[in-house]
Amino acid sequence: MVIIMICPDCGFNDSKVIDSRPTESRIRRRRECLNPKCAIRFTTYETIEDAPLRVVKKDGSVEPFDGGKLTNRILRATVKRPVKLRTVENMVESIQAYFKNNLQREVSSDKLGEIVLRRLKEIDLVAYVRFASVYREFEDIDSFVRIISELQSDKE
């Protein structure tokens, strides 16, 4: 990405960065105008625009990603299981970081649910089955039998 900074003194459309320093929430840059008749130095501040992650629901509606909501859903699946709260919080943070690092601004609830299932499968199989039963909307015992059979065949 090319950023063009216009000189505040002469209006020339090119400058060079002399010094960059990160501050708490932005980057401070000292610049010098490349117009030989001007060559003044000036300071700019850059802030990173943080676009929130949005979740596209099955019905097509879109809502902001809510880490707390996802944490609560996973905690419901881990009730009375040897899964620590910090483990669940780390899972949610890493899922959110995954999408942010891949510059995704929208994710389908299906993809989000599949990622949670993959992570739960590594942590606790009972929680995995519980989460799957709600996420995949199990309607009968056959659905439970099918997923448990898949887990058993994966073990072998």
Secondary structure, DSSP 8 states (H G I E B T S, - for coil): -------TTT--S-EEEEEEEE-SSSEEEEEEE--TTT--EEEEEE-------EEE-TTS-EEE--HHHHHHHHHHHTTTSS--HHHHHHHHHHHHHHHHHTT-SEEEHHHHHHHHHHHHHHH-HHHHHHHHHHHTT--SHHHHHHHHHHHHHHH-
